[in-house]
Amino acid sequence: MAYPGNPAPRLTDGAGSTLPLLAYLAIATVLMVADLRGGFAAKARVQLTTLVEPVWWLASAPGRLSDGASEFFSSRAALQQENERLHRELQVNASRLHRLLAVAEENQRLRGLLGGTRGYRLEAQLASIIDVDLDPSRQRIVLDAGGNDGVRVGQAMIDAGGVLGQVIEVTPRHSTALLLTDPEHAVPVQVARTGLRAIAYGTGRTDMLRLPSIPQSGDIRVGDRLVTSGIGGRFPAGFPVGVILSVQPDETQAFVVAEARPSARLDRGVEVLLVSNTTTGVDAGPPLPPPPVPVQDPAPAGADAPAVDPGQADAPQPQEPVE
């Protein structure tokens, strides 16, 4: 039943609104099938991305400029702080170097007054490690420098940390060095804090040295630094050897046994420095005075005068020096 002003809906009206939707679904289905078989959508996305990339670059330019500016100023501030810190350290190190130079000059003057130890300087030579043997019973390394390079048996070997050992065998092109921790190695050391002298022996371990027979009255503590004492002349004085880790009485309770950690990096590193003390002729000192002329006792009365060589009768006789 139809009312005036409200006409009944017709079938053609519903079909007209559904046909576009069916057309869209058909087009979408065709596109999906085509994309599945030919990958047209992926290619289209690549092309669109290439076209839109300049727009993205322009859109992100303000952010990139802001980040670059902040990074530039932060890096500039950090570099300024680092420069100031290094400048202060340089001034401190320069003052320390001047003091060390003054101490070295004073030490040289004192050596000149004492005599017998003047004219020593440090000779150093760089060598590379080509073989390492860290067996507990045999700890040695082989260097690429030998007799042709001036290496000598007995030269001390150090690295950036401290004493490594000493050269025991030299060939024309290579040399073998005994490490500090070898059971057959020993080095005279001195406690830097107190000056106490001792002998540090190798234990076969790369992280341990042993100092036996220290008197009970010896002032040695955990944390004390050990340096070479220079006794014997094999190791120049003053090089770091190790740090005391423990101190305990021995079995007899009459002495103290200390254990130390080596300062050198025995299990790493590829280069070492060979050092030795050499004498120079600069500080040879003044010449010694000539020996005094012996004075002979006069011949006793009545004794025969010694015979005189006729060829020396007219030779001038030596005169006694006058004070």
Solvent accessible surface area in square Angstrom, and as a share of the most:
residue,aa,sasa,rsa
1,M,210,0.94
2,A,71,0.55
3,Y,135,0.51
4,P,134,0.84
5,G,85,0.82
6,N,101,0.52
7,P,111,0.70
8,A,71,0.55
9,P,129,0.81
10,R,171,0.62
11,L,161,0.80
12,T,100,0.58
13,D,82,0.42
14,G,42,0.40
15,A,50,0.39
16,G,42,0.40
17,S,83,0.53
18,T,60,0.35
19,L,113,0.56
20,P,61,0.39
21,L,102,0.51
22,L,95,0.47
23,A,48,0.37
24,Y,146,0.55
25,L,100,0.50
26,A,56,0.43
27,I,99,0.50
28,A,43,0.33
29,T,71,0.41
30,V,98,0.56
31,L,113,0.56
32,M,125,0.56
33,V,69,0.40
34,A,34,0.26
35,D,51,0.26
36,L,152,0.76
37,R,206,0.75
38,G,32,0.30
39,G,25,0.25
40,F,123,0.51
41,A,34,0.27
42,A,47,0.36
43,K,128,0.54
44,A,49,0.38
45,R,147,0.54
46,V,91,0.52
47,Q,113,0.50
48,L,106,0.53
49,T,64,0.37
50,T,81,0.47
51,L,127,0.63
52,V,55,0.32
53,E,98,0.44
54,P,77,0.49
55,V,93,0.53
56,W,147,0.52
57,W,145,0.51
58,L,115,0.57
59,A,77,0.60
60,S,51,0.33
61,A,19,0.15
62,P,89,0.56
63,G,40,0.38
64,R,105,0.38
65,L,129,0.64
66,S,70,0.45
67,D,96,0.50
68,G,36,0.35
69,A,46,0.36
70,S,67,0.43
71,E,114,0.51
72,F,120,0.50
73,F,130,0.54
74,S,65,0.42
75,S,50,0.32
76,R,126,0.46
77,A,45,0.35
78,A,56,0.43
79,L,122,0.61
80,Q,91,0.41
81,Q,124,0.55
82,E,71,0.32
83,N,99,0.51
84,E,101,0.45
85,R,96,0.35
86,L,89,0.44
87,H,98,0.44
88,R,136,0.50
89,E,73,0.33
90,L,117,0.58
91,Q,101,0.45
92,V,69,0.40
93,N,80,0.41
94,A,36,0.28
95,S,64,0.41
96,R,152,0.56
97,L,97,0.48
98,H,118,0.53
99,R,173,0.63
100,L,114,0.57
101,L,95,0.47
102,A,57,0.45
103,V,73,0.42
104,A,57,0.44
105,E,107,0.48
106,E,84,0.38
107,N,65,0.33
108,Q,66,0.29
109,R,149,0.54
110,L,88,0.44
111,R,85,0.31
112,G,28,0.27
113,L,148,0.74
114,L,150,0.74
115,G,29,0.28
116,G,74,0.71
117,T,54,0.32
118,R,76,0.28
119,G,5,0.05
120,Y,107,0.41
121,R,126,0.46
122,L,88,0.44
123,E,57,0.26
124,A,59,0.45
125,Q,45,0.20
126,L,111,0.55
127,A,4,0.03
128,S,37,0.24
129,I,38,0.19
130,I,92,0.46
131,D,80,0.42
132,V,73,0.42
133,D,52,0.27
134,L,66,0.33
135,D,66,0.34
136,P,92,0.58
137,S,84,0.54
138,R,122,0.44
139,Q,1,0.01
140,R,34,0.12
141,I,6,0.03
142,V,41,0.24
143,L,0,0.00
144,D,65,0.34
145,A,6,0.05
146,G,0,0.00
147,G,37,0.36
148,N,115,0.59
149,D,77,0.40
150,G,40,0.38
151,V,6,0.04
152,R,109,0.40
153,V,97,0.56
154,G,9,0.08
155,Q,6,0.03
156,A,1,0.01
157,M,0,0.00
158,I,15,0.08
159,D,24,0.12
160,A,96,0.74
161,G,24,0.24
162,G,3,0.02
163,V,1,0.00
164,L,8,0.04
165,G,0,0.00
166,Q,21,0.09
167,V,1,0.00
168,I,64,0.33
169,E,95,0.42
170,V,43,0.25
171,T,60,0.35
172,P,88,0.55
173,R,175,0.64
174,H,72,0.32
175,S,3,0.02
176,T,25,0.14
177,A,0,0.00
178,L,15,0.07
179,L,2,0.01
180,L,1,0.01
181,T,0,0.00
182,D,0,0.00
183,P,63,0.39
184,E,136,0.61
185,H,2,0.01
186,A,40,0.31
187,V,0,0.00
188,P,31,0.20
189,V,1,0.00
190,Q,51,0.23
191,V,1,0.01
192,A,45,0.35
193,R,104,0.38
194,T,56,0.33
195,G,28,0.27
196,L,38,0.19
197,R,153,0.56
198,A,17,0.13
199,I,67,0.34
200,A,1,0.01
201,Y,91,0.35
202,G,10,0.10
203,T,48,0.28
204,G,6,0.06
205,R,128,0.47
206,T,45,0.26
207,D,68,0.35
208,M,24,0.10
209,L,0,0.00
210,R,107,0.39
211,L,0,0.00
212,P,32,0.20
213,S,77,0.50
214,I,3,0.02
215,P,63,0.40
216,Q,95,0.42
217,S,107,0.69
218,G,19,0.18
219,D,63,0.32
220,I,18,0.09
221,R,143,0.52
222,V,101,0.58
223,G,45,0.43
224,D,11,0.06
225,R,137,0.50
226,L,2,0.01
227,V,22,0.13
228,T,2,0.01
229,S,19,0.12
230,G,27,0.26
231,I,96,0.49
232,G,79,0.76
233,G,52,0.50
234,R,120,0.44
235,F,8,0.03
236,P,7,0.04
237,A,65,0.51
238,G,50,0.48
239,F,38,0.16
240,P,53,0.33
241,V,0,0.00
242,G,2,0.02
243,V,37,0.21
244,I,1,0.01
245,L,69,0.35
246,S,38,0.24
247,V,52,0.30
248,Q,97,0.43
249,P,75,0.47
250,D,34,0.18
251,E,171,0.77
252,T,100,0.58
253,Q,121,0.54
254,A,54,0.42
255,F,86,0.36
256,V,13,0.08
257,V,14,0.08
258,A,0,0.00
259,E,56,0.25
260,A,0,0.00
261,R,113,0.41
262,P,11,0.07
263,S,34,0.22
264,A,9,0.07
265,R,111,0.41
266,L,15,0.07
267,D,85,0.44
268,R,144,0.53
269,G,47,0.45
270,V,112,0.64
271,E,89,0.40
272,V,3,0.02
273,L,58,0.29
274,L,0,0.00
275,V,1,0.00
276,S,12,0.08
277,N,61,0.31
278,T,28,0.16
279,T,96,0.56
280,T,40,0.24
281,G,68,0.66
282,V,131,0.75
283,D,54,0.28
284,A,78,0.61
285,G,34,0.32
286,P,107,0.67
287,P,128,0.80
288,L,163,0.81
289,P,111,0.70
290,P,115,0.73
291,P,117,0.73
292,P,123,0.77
293,V,87,0.50
294,P,115,0.72
295,V,117,0.67
296,Q,162,0.72
297,D,132,0.68
298,P,125,0.79
299,A,70,0.54
300,P,99,0.62
301,A,110,0.85
302,G,83,0.80
303,A,51,0.40
304,D,134,0.69
305,A,87,0.67
306,P,108,0.68
307,A,107,0.83
308,V,107,0.61
309,D,78,0.40
310,P,120,0.76
311,G,71,0.68
312,Q,113,0.50
313,A,64,0.50
314,D,140,0.73
315,A,46,0.36
316,P,127,0.80
317,Q,121,0.54
318,P,120,0.75
319,Q,158,0.70
320,E,115,0.52
321,P,105,0.66
322,V,145,0.83
323,E,212,0.95
